[in-house]
Amino acid sequence: MTPFDTSTFLVLGLGLTGMSCVEFLHANVASKQLRVMDDRPAEALSEPALLKLNELGLDHHVSSWNEQWLDWADYIVISPGIDPNQSVFAPYQAKLINDLTLFSWVAKAPIYAVTGSNGKSTVVHLLETLFKASGKNVAMGGNFGLPMLSLLDNAVDAYVLELSSFQLEVAGEVAYQAASFLNLSEDHMDRHGDMATYGQIKSSIYQNAAVCISNADDQATWPTPKASEACVHWQFSTKNAADACLIDGCLSVHGQALLSADELKLVGEHNLSNVLAALLLISAQEPKRLNQQDKGDKVFDEALLKTLRDYSGLEYRCQLIAEKNNIRWVNDSKGTNVGATVAACEGLSDQKNLILLVGGVGKDADFSELGRLNTIKSAIGFGRDGRDIIALMSQTQTQYVETLEEAVACANDLAEAGDTVLFSPACASFDQFTNYQARGQAFNALVSEVLQ
């Protein structure tokens, strides 16, 4: 007997993830076992989602949390955008699950999971690319790409999941073939409250993982001694010797020199960390059989290394979009928190004259670390919290404008030969844009206009 046979399920939230849970459960349980609820009024909800619920004939409640329905459910499937620590959910914590929980109940292929404050999307996308280069049928999604429940397929050889703290918060123990926690910097304090809680949630990815992969340069990512004893624990580092590291400018994994870092198209030290993490993840397919004699032939063949050399990264992740008059323009719209922007600035440390565009919705973060960077020539703040951010950058020439359009024009006026204009906002986009992708597209278009 499975939980789907007789249990009742209440899905909270009618966003993309919530609706993926609805469709998955509708295919696996009787309609009388499934209800859907959202505290937003009907006019604030997606019309296609409401039409879908009516089409499926499912009971649904909107505009408030119905406690009788919370009592009715055996399992409450909460969407990542809904805070499970709201007081209304306090009596129901033992019932809370999410899409990751459901996914883990039915997924047959090994799961490779990645979390961290920054770099997750690059690592999972690169890992997917490397798996495909080695002939594997792999499905990638989660916090980046498709909702994970839509990936389920018995023909898949491996699943690659990007997992946010919101997804890990209530998922419980999931059996991963390999799990990596890349780094930890301040983010989502408006949800998690403090760094200790945020880090603890991220570290839960190591529970029940066969291989745990952490960042030797960031102790906050290390598994607890208990978790480390229960798994194979590997580390990556761009600064010191590790299972994956840099030796004389070459990427070395499990003691094997693979290729020079200069052969990569990705730029920045933070991206070297991302590559090393992805290489450890793909080597985790058979960790007990991996030894000094056979690892090179079985994992890192020439086809995989060629793929690595050709990989140019994702849009809006430290992406060089233009160069004119010896001025470089770099789009890092995915830099939605302080750590990402610091990593981008440090990763471009060979560019001593950075003009940084920063601002948006700060999510109650501490931006003081930006003021300690010594590579920033000028900082232009924009959007809701841009003024407050640049006020902390007292060692740098600063200027505040309202919009991104004004910020790009200002950067164009300030930039001189040898400068790099870095758009890495350190904030969410929701004050002026629907998401970081829309913000990144707008930046590209604005740069094209001013460079004409």
C-alpha positions as CSV (number, residue, x, y, z in Angstrom):
1,M,0.0,0.0,0.0
2,T,1.3,3.5,-0.9
3,P,0.2,6.9,0.5
4,F,-1.8,7.4,-2.7
5,D,-4.2,4.6,-1.9
6,T,-6.2,6.0,0.9
7,S,-4.6,9.3,2.1
8,T,-6.1,12.7,1.6
9,F,-4.0,15.5,0.1
10,L,-4.5,19.3,0.3
11,V,-2.4,21.4,-2.1
12,L,-1.6,24.9,-0.9
13,G,-0.8,27.4,-3.6
14,L,-1.9,27.8,-7.3
15,G,1.4,28.8,-8.8
16,L,3.5,26.8,-11.2
17,T,4.7,24.4,-8.5
18,G,1.3,24.1,-6.9
19,M,-0.4,23.2,-10.1
20,S,2.3,20.6,-11.0
21,C,1.4,19.0,-7.6
22,V,-2.3,19.2,-8.4
23,E,-1.8,17.5,-11.8
24,F,0.5,14.8,-10.4
25,L,-1.9,14.0,-7.5
26,H,-4.9,14.0,-9.8
27,A,-3.3,11.3,-11.8
28,N,-2.5,9.2,-8.7
29,V,-5.4,9.6,-6.3
30,A,-9.2,9.7,-6.5
31,S,-10.7,13.2,-6.8
32,K,-12.3,12.8,-3.4
33,Q,-8.8,12.5,-1.8
34,L,-7.6,15.8,-3.3
35,R,-8.4,19.5,-2.5
36,V,-6.7,22.7,-3.4
37,M,-6.4,26.0,-1.4
38,D,-4.9,29.4,-1.8
39,D,-5.3,32.4,0.5
40,R,-5.2,34.9,-2.3
41,P,-8.5,36.1,-3.8
42,A,-9.7,34.6,-7.1
43,E,-8.9,37.8,-9.0
44,A,-5.3,37.6,-8.0
45,L,-4.9,34.0,-9.2
46,S,-4.0,32.6,-12.5
47,E,-7.1,32.2,-14.7
48,P,-5.7,29.1,-16.4
49,A,-5.1,27.5,-13.0
50,L,-8.7,28.1,-11.9
51,L,-10.0,26.8,-15.2
52,K,-7.9,23.7,-14.8
53,L,-9.3,23.0,-11.3
54,N,-12.8,23.3,-12.6
55,E,-12.0,21.1,-15.6
56,L,-10.6,18.4,-13.2
57,G,-13.7,18.8,-10.9
58,L,-11.6,19.5,-7.8
59,D,-12.8,21.1,-4.7
60,H,-10.9,24.4,-4.1
61,H,-11.0,27.2,-1.6
62,V,-9.5,30.7,-2.1
63,S,-9.2,34.0,-0.2
64,S,-8.2,32.5,3.2
65,W,-6.8,29.4,4.9
66,N,-9.7,27.1,5.7
67,E,-8.7,25.3,9.0
68,Q,-11.3,22.7,8.5
69,W,-9.6,21.6,5.3
70,L,-6.2,21.7,7.0
71,D,-7.7,19.3,9.6
72,W,-9.2,17.1,6.9
73,A,-5.9,16.4,5.1
74,D,-3.5,13.6,5.9
75,Y,-0.8,15.4,3.8
76,I,-0.6,19.2,3.2
77,V,1.4,19.8,0.1
78,I,2.8,23.3,0.5
79,S,4.2,25.4,-2.4
80,P,7.7,27.0,-2.0
81,G,6.3,30.6,-2.1
82,I,4.2,30.0,1.0
83,D,5.9,30.3,4.4
84,P,5.3,27.1,6.4
85,N,6.1,29.0,9.7
86,Q,2.9,31.1,9.5
87,S,1.0,30.6,12.8
88,V,-2.0,29.0,11.0
89,F,0.2,26.1,10.1
90,A,1.7,25.5,13.5
91,P,-0.6,22.6,14.5
92,Y,0.0,20.9,11.1
93,Q,3.8,20.8,10.8
94,A,3.9,17.0,10.9
95,K,1.6,16.9,7.9
96,L,3.6,19.3,5.7
97,I,5.2,18.0,2.6
98,N,6.0,19.5,-0.8
99,D,6.7,18.6,-4.5
100,L,10.2,17.3,-3.6
101,T,8.6,14.8,-1.1
102,L,6.2,13.6,-3.7
103,F,8.9,13.3,-6.3
104,S,11.1,11.3,-4.0
105,W,8.3,8.8,-3.4
106,V,8.1,7.8,-7.1
107,A,11.4,8.7,-8.8
108,K,13.2,5.5,-9.9
109,A,16.4,6.9,-11.3
110,P,19.3,8.4,-9.1
111,I,18.8,12.0,-8.0
112,Y,21.7,14.5,-8.1
113,A,20.8,17.6,-6.1
114,V,22.4,21.0,-5.7
115,T,21.8,23.8,-3.3
116,G,23.6,26.9,-2.2
117,S,23.1,30.7,-2.2
118,N,24.8,31.2,-5.6
119,G,25.8,29.1,-8.6
120,K,23.1,26.5,-8.3
121,S,21.7,27.0,-11.8
122,T,25.1,27.0,-13.5
123,V,26.1,23.8,-11.8
124,V,22.9,21.9,-12.6
125,H,22.9,23.1,-16.2
126,L,26.5,22.2,-16.6
127,L,25.9,18.8,-14.9
128,E,23.0,18.1,-17.3
129,T,25.2,19.0,-20.2
130,L,28.0,16.7,-19.1
131,F,25.6,13.8,-18.5
132,K,24.2,14.2,-22.0
133,A,27.7,14.3,-23.4
134,S,28.4,10.9,-21.7
135,G,25.3,9.4,-23.4
136,K,22.9,9.6,-20.4
137,N,19.2,10.4,-20.7
138,V,18.9,13.0,-18.0
139,A,16.1,15.3,-16.8
140,M,16.9,18.6,-15.1
141,G,14.6,20.9,-13.1
142,G,13.3,22.0,-9.7
143,N,14.0,25.5,-8.7
144,F,15.5,26.1,-12.2
145,G,13.8,24.8,-15.3
146,L,10.7,22.7,-15.2
147,P,8.8,21.7,-12.0
148,M,10.4,18.5,-10.9
149,L,7.1,16.5,-10.9
150,S,6.8,17.1,-14.7
151,L,10.2,15.4,-15.2
152,L,9.1,12.0,-14.0
153,D,9.8,9.4,-16.7
154,N,10.8,5.7,-16.3
155,A,13.2,6.1,-19.3
156,V,15.4,8.7,-17.4
157,D,18.9,7.5,-16.3
158,A,19.3,10.4,-13.8
159,Y,17.6,13.4,-12.4
160,V,19.4,16.7,-11.8
161,L,17.6,19.0,-9.4
162,E,18.3,22.6,-8.3
163,L,16.9,23.0,-4.8
164,S,16.2,26.2,-2.9
165,S,15.9,26.6,0.8
166,F,12.2,26.9,0.4
167,Q,12.1,23.5,-1.2
168,L,14.3,21.8,1.4
169,E,12.5,23.4,4.3
170,V,9.7,20.8,4.5
171,A,10.8,18.0,2.1
172,G,12.1,15.6,4.8
173,E,14.8,13.0,4.0
174,V,15.3,12.3,0.3
175,A,17.7,9.6,-1.0
176,Y,20.1,11.4,-3.3
177,Q,22.9,9.6,-5.2
178,A,24.9,12.9,-4.7
179,A,24.1,16.2,-3.0
180,S,26.1,19.3,-3.1
181,F,25.9,22.5,-1.0
182,L,27.9,25.0,-2.9
183,N,28.2,28.1,-0.7
184,L,26.3,30.2,1.9
185,S,25.8,33.9,1.9
186,E,23.0,36.1,3.3
187,D,19.7,35.7,1.4
188,H,16.0,35.2,2.2
189,M,16.3,36.7,5.7
190,D,12.8,38.0,5.4
191,R,11.7,34.3,5.3
192,H,14.3,32.4,7.5
193,G,15.1,35.1,10.0
194,D,18.8,34.4,10.6
195,M,21.8,32.8,8.9
196,A,21.9,29.9,11.3
197,T,18.4,28.8,10.3
198,Y,19.1,29.4,6.7
199,G,22.3,27.3,6.8
200,Q,20.7,24.5,8.7
201,I,17.9,24.2,6.1
202,K,20.5,24.1,3.3
203,S,22.6,21.5,5.1
204,S,19.5,19.2,5.3
205,I,20.3,18.2,1.7
206,Y,23.0,15.9,3.0
207,Q,20.5,13.7,4.9
208,N,20.4,10.3,3.3
209,A,22.8,11.2,0.5
210,A,25.2,8.6,-0.8
211,V,27.8,11.2,-1.7
212,C,28.0,14.6,0.0
213,I,30.0,17.3,-1.9
214,S,30.9,20.5,0.0
215,N,33.0,23.6,-0.6
216,A,36.3,23.3,1.3
217,D,36.6,27.1,1.1
218,D,33.2,27.6,2.9
219,Q,32.9,25.7,6.2
220,A,29.2,26.6,6.4
221,T,28.7,24.0,3.6
222,W,30.4,21.1,5.3
223,P,28.2,18.2,6.5
224,T,28.0,17.5,10.2
225,P,30.3,14.8,11.4
226,K,27.4,12.4,11.7
227,A,26.3,13.1,8.1
228,S,29.9,12.9,6.9
229,E,30.3,9.4,8.5
230,A,27.2,8.1,6.7
231,C,28.3,9.1,3.2
232,V,31.2,9.5,0.9
233,H,32.3,13.1,1.5
234,W,34.2,14.9,-1.2
235,Q,35.2,18.6,-1.3
236,F,36.1,21.1,-4.0
237,S,38.4,24.2,-3.6
238,T,39.9,26.9,-5.8
239,K,42.4,27.8,-3.1
240,N,43.8,24.6,-1.5
241,A,44.2,20.9,-2.3
242,A,40.9,18.9,-2.3
243,D,39.1,16.1,-4.2
244,A,38.6,18.7,-7.0
245,C,40.9,21.7,-7.1
246,L,43.3,23.8,-9.1
247,I,46.9,22.6,-9.3
248,D,49.3,24.9,-11.3
249,G,46.3,26.4,-13.1
250,C,44.9,23.0,-14.1
251,L,41.6,21.5,-13.0
252,S,42.4,18.3,-11.0
253,V,39.7,15.9,-9.9
254,H,40.4,12.8,-7.7
255,G,44.1,13.4,-8.4
256,Q,43.8,13.5,-12.2
257,A,44.8,16.7,-14.1
258,L,42.0,17.3,-16.7
259,L,42.6,20.6,-18.4
260,S,43.8,24.1,-17.9
261,A,41.4,26.6,-16.4
262,D,42.4,28.9,-19.3
263,E,40.7,26.5,-21.7
264,L,37.2,27.3,-20.1
265,K,34.9,29.8,-21.6
266,L,33.4,30.6,-18.2
267,V,34.9,33.6,-16.5
268,G,35.6,34.3,-12.8
269,E,36.8,32.3,-9.9
270,H,33.3,31.6,-8.7
271,N,32.7,29.8,-12.0
272,L,35.8,27.6,-11.4
273,S,34.2,26.5,-8.2
274,N,31.0,25.7,-10.1
275,V,32.9,23.6,-12.6
276,L,34.8,21.7,-9.9
277,A,31.5,20.9,-8.1
278,A,29.9,19.7,-11.3
279,L,32.9,17.4,-12.1
280,L,32.6,15.8,-8.6
281,L,28.9,15.4,-9.0
282,I,29.2,13.5,-12.3
283,S,32.0,11.4,-10.8
284,A,29.6,10.3,-8.1
285,Q,27.8,7.7,-10.3
286,E,29.8,4.8,-8.8
287,P,31.8,6.3,-6.0
288,K,32.9,3.0,-4.4
289,R,34.3,1.8,-7.8
290,L,36.1,5.1,-8.5
291,N,39.8,4.6,-7.9
292,Q,43.0,6.0,-9.2
293,Q,43.3,3.3,-11.9
294,D,40.0,3.6,-13.6
295,K,38.5,7.0,-12.9
296,G,40.0,8.7,-16.0
297,D,38.7,6.3,-18.6
298,K,35.3,5.8,-17.0
299,V,34.3,9.4,-16.1
300,F,36.4,12.1,-17.7
301,D,36.8,11.0,-21.3
302,E,37.7,13.3,-24.1
303,A,34.1,13.9,-25.2
304,L,33.2,15.1,-21.7
305,L,36.3,17.4,-21.6
306,K,35.4,18.9,-25.0
307,T,31.9,19.6,-23.7
308,L,33.4,21.3,-20.7
309,R,35.7,23.5,-22.9
310,D,32.8,24.5,-25.1
311,Y,30.4,25.3,-22.2
312,S,29.7,29.0,-22.2
313,G,27.3,29.2,-19.2
314,L,23.7,30.5,-18.8
315,E,22.2,33.8,-19.7
316,Y,22.4,36.5,-17.1
317,R,25.1,34.8,-15.1
318,C,28.2,36.9,-15.4
319,Q,27.7,37.0,-19.1
320,L,29.9,39.3,-21.3
321,I,27.3,40.9,-23.6
322,A,29.2,43.7,-25.3
323,E,32.6,45.3,-25.6
324,K,33.2,48.6,-27.3
325,N,35.9,51.2,-27.0
326,N,37.7,48.8,-24.6
327,I,34.8,48.9,-22.2
328,R,33.2,45.6,-21.2
329,W,29.5,45.2,-20.3
330,V,28.7,42.1,-18.1
331,N,25.1,41.0,-17.4
332,D,24.8,39.2,-14.0
333,S,21.0,39.8,-13.5
334,K,20.9,36.4,-11.7
335,G,22.9,38.1,-9.0
336,T,19.9,38.4,-6.7
337,N,21.7,38.5,-3.4
338,V,24.8,40.0,-1.8
339,G,26.9,36.9,-2.0
340,A,26.3,36.5,-5.8
341,T,27.3,40.1,-6.4
342,V,30.4,39.8,-4.2
343,A,31.3,36.6,-6.1
344,A,30.9,38.4,-9.4
345,C,33.0,41.3,-8.3
346,E,35.7,39.0,-6.9
347,G,35.5,36.7,-9.9
348,L,36.3,39.7,-12.1
349,S,39.1,40.9,-9.8
350,D,41.4,41.1,-12.8
351,Q,39.2,44.0,-13.9
352,K,40.3,46.7,-11.4
353,N,37.9,49.3,-12.7
354,L,34.4,48.0,-12.1
355,I,31.3,50.2,-12.5
356,L,28.7,48.3,-10.5
357,L,24.9,48.7,-11.1
358,V,23.0,47.5,-8.0
359,G,19.5,47.7,-6.6
360,G,16.0,46.3,-6.5
361,V,14.3,44.5,-3.6
362,G,16.9,43.9,-0.9
363,K,15.0,41.2,1.1
364,D,16.3,42.7,4.4
365,A,19.8,41.7,3.6
366,D,23.0,43.2,5.0
367,F,24.8,44.9,2.1
368,S,27.8,46.1,4.1
369,E,30.1,43.6,2.5
370,L,29.8,45.4,-0.8
371,G,31.5,48.4,0.8
372,R,34.6,46.4,1.6
373,L,35.3,45.5,-2.1
374,N,38.3,47.4,-3.5
375,T,37.7,46.7,-7.2
376,I,34.7,49.0,-7.6
377,K,35.5,52.3,-9.3
378,S,31.9,53.6,-9.1
379,A,28.5,52.2,-7.9
380,I,25.2,53.3,-9.4
381,G,22.1,52.4,-7.2
382,F,18.7,52.1,-8.7
383,G,15.2,50.9,-7.7
384,R,13.6,50.5,-4.3
385,D,16.6,49.7,-2.2
386,G,19.4,51.0,-4.4
387,R,19.9,54.3,-2.4
388,D,20.3,52.4,0.9
389,I,22.8,50.0,-0.7
390,I,25.2,52.6,-2.1
391,A,25.0,54.6,1.1
392,L,27.1,51.7,2.6
393,M,29.8,52.1,-0.1
394,S,31.5,55.1,1.4
395,Q,34.9,54.3,-0.2
396,T,33.4,54.4,-3.7
397,Q,32.0,57.1,-5.9
398,T,28.2,56.6,-5.9
399,Q,25.2,57.9,-7.6
400,Y,21.4,57.0,-7.3
401,V,18.9,57.0,-10.1
402,E,15.3,55.6,-10.2
403,T,15.3,53.2,-13.1
404,L,17.6,50.7,-14.8
405,E,17.4,52.7,-18.0
406,E,18.8,55.7,-16.1
407,A,21.5,53.5,-14.5
408,V,22.7,52.2,-17.9
409,A,22.8,55.7,-19.3
410,C,24.8,56.9,-16.2
411,A,27.2,54.0,-16.5
412,N,27.8,54.8,-20.2
413,D,28.6,58.4,-19.3
414,L,31.1,57.3,-16.6
415,A,32.8,54.4,-18.3
416,E,36.3,54.9,-19.8
417,A,38.6,52.7,-21.7
418,G,39.7,49.7,-19.5
419,D,36.5,49.8,-17.4
420,T,34.0,47.0,-16.9
421,V,30.3,47.8,-16.3
422,L,28.9,45.0,-14.1
423,F,25.2,44.7,-13.8
424,S,24.9,42.5,-10.6
425,P,22.0,43.9,-8.7
426,A,22.3,42.0,-5.4
427,C,18.6,42.2,-5.1
428,A,15.3,40.6,-6.3
429,S,13.7,42.3,-9.4
430,F,10.1,42.6,-8.3
431,D,10.0,46.4,-7.8
432,Q,10.4,47.0,-11.6
433,F,10.5,43.6,-13.3
434,T,8.6,40.3,-13.2
435,N,11.8,38.2,-12.7
436,Y,15.6,38.3,-13.1
437,Q,15.2,37.1,-16.7
438,A,13.0,40.1,-17.7
439,R,15.5,42.4,-15.9
440,G,18.4,40.8,-17.8
441,Q,16.6,41.1,-21.1
442,A,16.0,44.8,-20.4
443,F,19.6,45.4,-19.5
444,N,20.8,43.8,-22.8
445,A,18.4,46.0,-24.8
446,L,19.4,49.1,-23.0
447,V,23.1,48.4,-23.5
448,S,22.5,47.9,-27.2
449,E,20.7,51.2,-27.4
450,V,23.4,53.3,-25.7
451,L,26.2,51.6,-27.7
452,Q,24.6,52.3,-31.1
